[in-house]
Amino acid sequence: MGFKLDAGCPQAPLWRLSRISRRGASDFLIPLRQPARLSCMHFWRHLPKPIIGLSPMDGVTDAAFRYITATYGKPAVSITEFTSAEGIAAGAGNLLDDFIYSDAERPAVAQIFGARPDAFFKAAIAVCALGFDGLDINMGCPARNVAEHGGGAALIKTPKLAQELIQSAGAGVKAWVNGITLEQAGIHPEIIAALRATRTDLPRRDIPVSIKTRIGYDSVVIEDWVRYLLEMEPAVISIHGRTLKQLYAGYADWEAIARAAAIVKQTNTLVLGNGDVANLADAYKKIAMYGVDGVLIGRASFGNPWIFKSTIPHTRQRLAIALEHARYFEQTLPGKNFLHMRKHLGWYVSGFDGARELRAQLMQPSVKNAADAERVLSLHMSSPAFAE
C-alpha cells in the first residue's frame, strides 16, 4: 500500500520591513576607529543551557532543511547557509533565497561571509530588515573560492580586517535600530525591491552579532585568534575543531576548542564547539569534557532532523518525513533544481533492509520532483519485503 502526506505544507515565510526615517546616513554610522559594542546578547543569554544548535552548512541548510529540522528536532538555534555580503551589496537578489526562513526555526540567525566592511554594513541592515533574531559572520569556510578572496577562514590571517568586518556589521545593526532607511544605507535598488515586496511591519530590533570560525588556517592558533575576536565583544563564538588546511579531514581537535573556551569563559561571550558531534549523547559528553556552553551539530543531522531529540522514528515515519521535506523544498524554493533535494532523500534512506536499493532509485535522474519521489517511495513501501 502506498502512502500520502497532508499536502497542506505551511506557506513560505514573508519578510518584513519597518518605518522610514528622514535623517541622513551620517546620523547612523559608527566610525570604525571607535569600537562598535556588540555586547547585545538578546536571545542567546535566554537559551536553556547547554545550547545544542544546528550548524550552518553550505549547500545543506537551506530553508527546507531548516524547517524540517525545526519541526522534528527543534534545535536551540538555526543558522542559514552562508551568503555573500558583497553579493547582497551588489544587488544579487537571488541570494535572498538563502535567507528564507520559517517562524518555526526561531531563534533564526542569518550567516554572511566576505571581506569588504562596506558590504557587511549593508548586509547587516538587510538581515535586520528580514526580521532575523541574530547575525552570524562566517570566518571558518575553507572553500578555495571564498578564502582566495579574503573571506571565510582566510580572515584568521588578517585579524585587523576581521575586526573591521565585525565592527561594520555591528554598525549596520545599530544604524537599523536608529532608523536608517534602505536608501540612506545605500542598499541596492534590486535588494530594496525584493525586501519591500514582502511584509513591512516588523519593529526595529538590536540583534546580536556572532562569529563562526576554525582553530587556525594552516596551524592551530585559536588561542591568539580568539583574543582578537573577543576584543569586539561578539555575542557568541562558535569554533570548528579543524584548520582550513584540514578541510573536513581527520578528527576535530576538541582539546584546542577547550583551550579557547577557557579564554572565552573569562568574558561575557558564549562559546560553542563544532566538529564530529555524532549524536545527542556525544554532544552532552563533549560539552561536559571541553567546557563549552554548547555545540552546533553539522553532518550528523543529514537525513536525521530528530537528532536533537532522544526519539527516533520508525522507517515508515522516516520516509514520510523525507517526502514532506521534498514537498516543502518544492514549495519554498521553486526555482531550485530538484537535484539539490535528491541528496537529502538519499541521506534519509539508510539503516534498514533494502535501503541501498531504494537510495539508488531515488538518485536516478528520472526523480525530478516530489511526485516522482513519492512514486518511488510508495512502490518500495508496498513491497511485501518492506519492514517497518
C-alpha positions in Angstrom: 0.0 0.0 0.0 1.3 3.5 -0.9 1.1 6.4 1.5 0.1 10.1 1.4 1.0 13.0 3.5 -1.1 16.0 4.2 -0.4 18.3 1.3 -1.0 21.4 3.4 2.6 22.5 4.0 2.9 25.8 5.7 3.4 28.8 3.4 6.9 30.0 2.9 7.5 32.9 5.4 7.3 36.5 4.3 9.9 39.0 5.2 9.1 42.4 6.6 10.5 46.0 6.8 9.8 48.8 9.1 9.3 52.5 9.4 11.2 55.1 7.3 13.4 57.8 8.7 14.2 61.2 7.2 17.6 61.5 8.8 20.8 61.4 6.8 23.1 58.4 6.7 25.8 60.1 8.7 23.4 60.2 11.7 23.6 56.4 11.8 27.2 55.4 11.1 29.6 54.4 13.8 33.2 55.4 12.8 35.4 52.4 12.5 38.0 54.0 14.8 35.5 53.7 17.6 34.7 50.2 18.9 31.2 49.1 17.9 29.9 47.5 21.0 28.5 44.1 20.2 27.6 43.1 23.8 23.9 42.9 22.9 23.1 39.2 23.9 19.4 39.1 23.4 18.1 35.6 22.8 21.5 33.8 23.3 21.5 34.5 27.0 18.0 33.3 27.4 18.5 29.9 25.7 18.5 26.9 28.1 22.0 25.5 28.7 23.6 23.7 27.3 22.9 25.1 23.8 22.6 22.4 21.1 22.0 24.1 17.7 22.1 23.4 14.0 25.3 24.3 12.3 25.2 26.3 9.1 26.4 24.2 6.1 26.7 25.4 2.6 24.5 23.5 0.2 22.7 21.8 3.0 20.9 24.1 5.5 18.6 25.8 3.0 15.1 26.9 4.0 13.5 23.4 3.6 16.2 21.6 5.6 16.0 24.1 8.4 12.2 23.9 8.5 12.1 20.1 8.7 14.9 20.1 11.3 13.0 22.7 13.4 9.7 20.8 13.0 11.1 17.3 14.0 14.2 18.2 16.0 13.8 21.7 17.3 17.4 22.7 17.8 18.1 25.6 20.2 19.0 27.8 17.3 19.1 27.5 13.5 21.7 29.3 11.2 21.3 29.8 7.5 23.7 28.8 4.8 26.4 31.5 4.5 25.5 34.2 2.0 27.8 36.7 0.3 27.7 40.2 1.8 29.4 41.5 -1.4 26.7 39.8 -3.5 23.9 41.5 -1.4 25.7 44.8 -1.7 25.9 44.4 -5.5 22.2 43.7 -5.8 22.1 39.9 -6.3 18.5 39.5 -5.3 18.6 35.7 -5.8 20.8 35.4 -2.8 17.9 36.4 -0.6 16.6 32.8 -1.2 19.3 31.8 1.3 17.6 34.0 3.8 14.1 32.4 3.6 13.1 31.1 7.0 10.1 30.0 9.0 9.0 31.2 12.4 9.3 27.5 13.4 13.1 28.0 13.3 13.2 30.8 15.8 15.6 31.9 17.0 16.8 32.2 13.4 20.2 33.5 12.6 21.5 34.7 9.2 25.1 34.0 8.3 27.1 36.2 5.9 30.7 36.0 4.5 33.0 38.3 2.6 35.9 40.6 3.1 34.6 44.2 2.5 33.5 46.2 5.5 31.1 48.4 3.4 29.3 45.3 2.2 29.0 44.0 5.8 27.3 47.2 6.8 24.7 46.8 4.1 24.2 43.1 4.5 23.6 43.6 8.3 20.9 46.1 7.5 19.2 43.6 5.1 19.4 40.9 7.7 17.7 43.2 10.2 15.1 44.1 7.7 14.2 40.5 7.2 13.4 40.0 10.9 16.2 37.6 11.9 17.0 37.1 15.5 20.7 37.3 15.0 23.6 37.8 12.5 26.5 35.4 12.3 29.7 36.1 10.4 31.5 33.2 8.7 35.2 33.2 9.5 35.7 29.5 9.0 34.7 28.4 5.5 37.7 26.6 3.9 36.4 26.7 0.3 39.1 28.0 -2.1 36.8 30.4 -3.9 36.0 32.1 -0.5 39.4 32.0 1.1 41.2 33.3 -2.1 39.1 36.4 -1.9 40.0 37.0 1.8 36.8 35.7 3.3 35.9 32.7 5.5 38.8 31.1 7.2 41.3 33.3 5.4 40.3 36.0 7.9 42.3 34.1 10.5 45.4 35.5 8.8 44.0 39.1 8.7 42.7 39.7 12.2 42.5 43.5 11.8 40.3 43.1 8.8 38.2 40.6 10.7 37.7 43.2 13.4 36.7 45.8 10.8 34.1 43.4 9.4 32.6 42.7 12.9 32.5 46.5 13.5 30.8 47.2 10.2 28.2 44.5 10.8 27.5 45.9 14.3 27.3 49.4 12.9 24.8 48.2 10.4 22.6 46.7 13.1 22.8 49.9 15.2 22.0 52.1 12.2 18.9 50.0 11.5 17.8 50.3 15.1 18.3 54.1 14.9 16.0 54.4 11.9 18.2 54.4 8.8 16.2 53.8 5.6 17.3 51.3 3.0 18.0 54.1 0.6 20.1 56.0 3.1 22.1 52.9 3.8 22.9 52.6 0.1 21.2 49.3 -0.3 21.0 48.2 -4.0 17.6 49.0 -5.6 17.1 45.3 -6.5 17.5 44.3 -2.9 15.2 47.1 -1.8 12.5 46.0 -4.2 12.8 42.4 -3.0 12.5 43.4 0.6 9.6 45.7 0.0 7.7 43.0 -1.9 7.1 41.4 1.5 5.7 42.5 4.9 6.5 45.9 6.2 5.5 45.9 9.9 8.4 44.5 11.9 9.8 46.5 14.8 13.4 47.5 14.5 15.4 45.3 16.9 19.0 45.4 18.1 20.1 41.9 17.2 23.3 40.1 18.4 26.3 39.5 16.2 28.2 36.2 16.5 31.2 34.5 14.8 31.8 31.0 13.5 35.4 30.2 12.9 38.1 27.5 13.0 41.1 26.7 15.2 43.5 28.0 12.6 44.5 28.5 9.0 47.3 26.0 8.4 48.2 25.5 12.1 46.4 25.8 15.4 46.4 29.4 16.5 43.0 29.5 18.2 44.2 31.0 21.5 45.6 34.1 19.8 42.9 34.3 17.2 40.0 34.1 19.7 41.5 37.0 21.7 41.3 39.2 18.6 37.7 38.2 18.2 36.9 38.9 21.9 38.1 42.5 21.6 34.9 43.1 19.5 32.6 41.6 22.2 30.6 39.2 19.9 27.6 37.5 21.5 28.9 34.0 20.6 32.0 32.5 19.1 31.4 29.0 17.5 34.6 27.1 16.9 35.1 24.2 14.4 37.9 22.0 15.6 39.9 21.8 12.3 42.2 24.2 10.5 41.4 25.5 6.9 44.2 23.2 5.7 42.5 20.2 7.1 39.2 21.0 5.4 37.0 18.2 6.9 39.7 15.5 7.0 41.0 13.9 10.2 39.4 14.5 13.6 38.2 17.7 15.1 40.6 18.9 17.8 38.4 19.4 20.8 41.4 20.0 23.1 42.1 23.1 21.1 38.4 24.1 21.4 38.7 23.6 25.1 41.7 25.9 25.4 39.8 28.6 23.5 36.7 28.0 25.6 38.7 28.7 28.8 39.7 32.1 27.4 36.2 32.9 26.2 34.7 32.0 29.6 36.5 34.9 31.2 34.3 37.3 29.2 30.6 37.7 28.6 30.8 36.0 25.2 29.4 32.4 24.9 31.4 29.7 23.2 30.1 26.8 21.2 32.1 23.8 19.8 31.6 22.2 16.5 33.0 19.2 14.7 32.4 15.4 14.8 29.4 15.6 17.1 27.9 12.2 16.4 24.6 12.3 18.3 22.9 13.9 21.3 24.7 11.8 23.9 28.0 12.7 22.2 27.0 16.4 22.3 26.4 16.3 26.1 29.7 14.4 26.6 31.7 17.0 24.6 30.0 19.9 26.4 31.0 18.4 29.8 34.5 17.4 28.8 35.6 20.6 27.0 33.9 23.4 28.9 31.8 24.9 26.1 28.4 26.5 26.5 27.0 24.2 23.9 27.6 22.7 20.4 26.5 23.1 16.8 25.6 19.8 15.2 26.5 19.5 11.5 26.9 16.4 9.3 25.2 14.1 11.8 22.0 15.9 11.1 21.9 14.8 7.4 18.7 12.9 6.9 18.4 13.0 10.7 16.4 16.0 11.8 15.4 14.3 15.0 19.0 14.1 16.2 18.2 17.0 18.6 15.7 14.8 20.4 16.0 11.4 22.1 13.3 9.8 20.0 13.9 8.0 16.7 11.1 7.4 14.2 10.5 4.0 12.6 11.2 3.5 9.0 7.8 4.4 7.6 7.8 7.7 9.6 11.3 8.5 8.4 10.3 8.1 4.8 7.2 10.1 5.3 9.3 12.9 6.7 11.6 12.6 3.7 8.7 13.1 1.4 7.4 16.1 3.4 10.9 17.6 3.1 10.8 17.2 -0.7 7.4 18.8 -0.9 8.4 21.7 1.3 11.5 22.1 -0.8 9.4 22.5 -4.0 7.0 24.9 -2.4 9.6 27.1 -0.7 12.4 27.0 -3.4 10.5 26.6 -6.7 13.5 27.9 -8.7 16.0 25.5 -7.3 16.8 22.3 -9.2 15.4 19.2 -7.5 18.9 17.7 -7.8 19.7 19.5 -4.6 16.8 17.7 -2.9 17.8 14.2 -4.1 20.9 14.1 -1.9 18.7 14.8 1.1 16.4 11.9 0.2 19.5 9.7 0.0 20.5 10.7 3.5 17.1 9.7 4.9 17.4 6.2 3.3 19.8 4.2 5.4 19.9 1.7 8.2 17.1 -0.6 7.1 16.7 -3.6 4.8 16.5 -2.5 1.2 17.9 1.0 1.9 20.7 0.7 -0.6 18.4 -0.3 -3.4 15.8 2.4 -2.5 18.6 5.1 -2.3 19.8 4.1 -5.8 16.3 4.5 -7.2 15.9 7.9 -5.6 19.2 9.1 -7.0 18.1 8.4 -10.6 17.8 11.5 -12.9 14.2 10.4 -13.5 13.3 11.6 -10.0 12.8 15.3 -10.9 10.2 16.4 -8.3 8.4 15.4 -5.1 5.8 13.4 -7.1 8.5 11.2 -8.6 10.0 10.7 -5.1 6.6 9.7 -3.8 6.1 7.2 -6.6 9.4 5.5 -5.8 8.8 5.5 -2.0 5.3 4.2 -2.4 6.4 1.4 -4.6 9.0 0.4 -2.1 6.7 0.5 0.9 4.1 -1.5 -0.9 6.6 -4.4 -1.4 6.0 -7.5 0.8 9.6 -7.3 1.8 9.2 -3.8 3.3 9.7 -3.9 7.1 8.7 -1.1 9.5 
